[in-house]
Amino acid sequence: MSPGDLAGQVTQALRNTAAGLAGAGATFGDLLRLTFYVTGWQPEKIGEFMAGVEQVAEEIGLSLPMPPASLIGVDYLFEPDVLVEVGATAILD
């Protein structure tokens, strides 16, 4: 995954989200919503963004279409090479 690889970063961010959910005893089936923060967002990037989602969805148990999700364009994240961050809200019994 190179610094400018949006699809690769989306894939890795979702893998990290799956690991976080698993640590809490949850899966993507427990999600209420996802929020994606993407630097330098432009509508024409949706193909590359969705390629990253589709590449990892089956591996991590993320059903498509996804649960309710927001994609928010931001100026920057915590490091210059980070293009995407994911926030996930799950409900556990």
C-alpha angles and dihedrals in degrees: 000000000000124000093256096044104114094176091050092048092049089051093050093044090054091048088052090049090052090052091050092049091048090052088058092046092255138119134199086270087070094055122123093183146339126221120198121196111198126184119229092006117194123172091239089066092069092095093055091043093052091045087062092049093047093046093062105024098097093041093055099034096250109154119220125254087048125234114266107310140178126206112203123188114222135182095234144340130217096294128030095239095049109102102173140032126183128211118193131191117197133178118220126188 
